[in-house]
């Protein structure tokens, strides 16, 4: 029997002098900070899923700029695809159903991040 992995998509969104981060309202990483992200639905185009998630999680419509990377870890069933995105409409705001809070984080003063790959993603994006 084969168990398929779950695909998630997220974005680094540069905004003002930092990047948009959301404070997770669910496990894993409850209360910690990460990029706006979510799961790709079966039959959904990855880029469409990202646009949907960014609108749901932080109230912004975005244009996808480029692929930052694809991330996976041993014993973790989630494949995480990360893009850089640019806001084309709206301003980042929290969604009470999706997250506890939202912030524009300074690259040199990041809060505690939810996942081990988050710092690597930022480094990959900056380079």
NORSUL-V668599 format. One record per residue. PHI is phi in radians with two decimals (none if undefined). OMEGA is omega in whole degrees, -180 to 180 (none if undefined). D_LAST is the distance of its C-alpha to the last C-alpha in Angstrom with 1 decimal. Layout:
phi=PHI omega=OMEGA d_last=D_LAST
phi=PHI omega=OMEGA d_last=D_LAST
This chain:
phi=none omega=179 d_last=40.2
phi=-1.84 omega=175 d_last=36.6
phi=-1.88 omega=-178 d_last=34.5
phi=-1.35 omega=175 d_last=31.7
phi=-1.30 omega=174 d_last=28.4
phi=-1.70 omega=-180 d_last=27.5
phi=-1.85 omega=175 d_last=24.5
phi=-2.09 omega=-180 d_last=22.6
phi=-2.33 omega=-180 d_last=20.2
phi=-2.55 omega=-177 d_last=18.1
phi=-2.47 omega=164 d_last=15.8
phi=-1.59 omega=-179 d_last=13.3
phi=-2.05 omega=174 d_last=15.3
phi=-1.13 omega=-179 d_last=14.2
phi=-2.67 omega=-176 d_last=17.6
phi=0.93 omega=-177 d_last=19.0
phi=-1.86 omega=-179 d_last=17.1
phi=-2.70 omega=177 d_last=15.5
phi=-2.27 omega=-180 d_last=15.1
phi=-1.37 omega=174 d_last=18.2
phi=-2.21 omega=176 d_last=19.3
phi=-2.06 omega=177 d_last=22.7
phi=-1.64 omega=-173 d_last=25.1
phi=-1.11 omega=178 d_last=26.4
phi=-1.81 omega=179 d_last=30.1
phi=-2.43 omega=172 d_last=30.5
phi=-1.39 omega=-3 d_last=30.0
phi=-1.34 omega=177 d_last=27.8
phi=1.39 omega=-180 d_last=26.1
phi=-0.87 omega=177 d_last=28.9
phi=1.48 omega=179 d_last=28.2
phi=-1.65 omega=-173 d_last=24.6
phi=-1.84 omega=177 d_last=21.6
phi=-2.78 omega=179 d_last=19.1
phi=-1.35 omega=172 d_last=17.7
phi=-1.02 omega=-175 d_last=20.5
phi=-2.83 omega=177 d_last=21.3
phi=-3.13 omega=-178 d_last=24.4
phi=-1.44 omega=173 d_last=26.1
phi=-1.48 omega=178 d_last=26.6
phi=-1.34 omega=178 d_last=30.4
phi=-0.97 omega=179 d_last=32.2
phi=1.46 omega=-178 d_last=32.4
phi=-1.63 omega=175 d_last=29.7
phi=-1.21 omega=-175 d_last=27.0
phi=-0.96 omega=-178 d_last=23.6
phi=-1.14 omega=176 d_last=22.3
phi=-1.16 omega=178 d_last=25.7
phi=-1.09 omega=179 d_last=25.4
phi=-1.11 omega=179 d_last=22.2
phi=-1.03 omega=178 d_last=23.9
phi=-1.07 omega=-178 d_last=27.0
phi=-1.12 omega=-180 d_last=25.2
phi=-1.16 omega=177 d_last=23.4
phi=-1.19 omega=180 d_last=26.8
phi=-1.15 omega=-172 d_last=28.6
phi=-1.38 omega=-175 d_last=26.4
phi=-2.44 omega=169 d_last=25.5
phi=1.18 omega=-179 d_last=27.7
phi=-2.17 omega=170 d_last=25.2
phi=-1.68 omega=-174 d_last=25.1
phi=-2.25 omega=171 d_last=21.7
phi=-1.82 omega=178 d_last=20.4
phi=-1.38 omega=-177 d_last=17.8
phi=-1.61 omega=178 d_last=14.9
phi=-2.89 omega=178 d_last=13.0
phi=-1.43 omega=175 d_last=12.6
phi=-1.50 omega=180 d_last=9.8
phi=2.99 omega=177 d_last=11.8
phi=-2.11 omega=-171 d_last=15.3
phi=-2.20 omega=175 d_last=16.3
phi=-2.61 omega=-179 d_last=19.7
phi=-2.29 omega=176 d_last=21.5
phi=-1.01 omega=178 d_last=24.8
phi=1.17 omega=175 d_last=27.8
phi=-1.97 omega=-175 d_last=25.9
phi=-1.35 omega=-176 d_last=27.2
phi=-1.82 omega=170 d_last=24.4
phi=-1.74 omega=-174 d_last=21.7
phi=-1.95 omega=179 d_last=18.9
phi=-1.82 omega=-175 d_last=17.2
phi=-2.11 omega=177 d_last=14.4
phi=-2.06 omega=164 d_last=13.8
phi=-1.60 omega=-180 d_last=12.5
phi=-2.31 omega=180 d_last=15.8
phi=-2.07 omega=179 d_last=17.5
phi=-1.21 omega=176 d_last=20.9
phi=-1.98 omega=179 d_last=23.7
phi=-2.75 omega=177 d_last=26.6
phi=1.62 omega=176 d_last=27.5
phi=-2.22 omega=-179 d_last=26.2
phi=-0.99 omega=176 d_last=24.7
phi=-2.58 omega=-177 d_last=27.7
phi=-1.30 omega=175 d_last=28.6
phi=-2.04 omega=-174 d_last=30.7
phi=-0.99 omega=179 d_last=33.3
phi=-1.44 omega=-173 d_last=33.6
phi=-1.82 omega=-175 d_last=29.9
phi=-2.68 omega=178 d_last=28.6
phi=-1.35 omega=-176 d_last=30.1
phi=-2.80 omega=178 d_last=27.9
phi=-2.43 omega=179 d_last=24.8
phi=-2.54 omega=169 d_last=22.7
phi=-1.78 omega=-173 d_last=20.0
phi=-1.63 omega=174 d_last=18.0
phi=-1.32 omega=-179 d_last=16.5
phi=-1.00 omega=-176 d_last=13.1
phi=-1.59 omega=-178 d_last=15.0
phi=-2.51 omega=-177 d_last=18.1
phi=-1.35 omega=174 d_last=17.5
phi=-1.29 omega=177 d_last=20.7
phi=-1.16 omega=-177 d_last=21.6
phi=-1.52 omega=-172 d_last=19.5
phi=-1.30 omega=-171 d_last=21.6
phi=-2.21 omega=-176 d_last=19.9
phi=-1.08 omega=-178 d_last=18.5
phi=-1.47 omega=-175 d_last=15.5
phi=-1.04 omega=180 d_last=14.5
phi=-1.14 omega=177 d_last=12.5
phi=-1.10 omega=179 d_last=10.6
phi=-1.09 omega=179 d_last=10.0
phi=-1.09 omega=179 d_last=8.7
phi=-1.08 omega=178 d_last=6.2
phi=-1.06 omega=-179 d_last=5.3
phi=-1.17 omega=-178 d_last=5.5
phi=-1.17 omega=-179 d_last=3.8
phi=-1.58 omega=none d_last=0.0
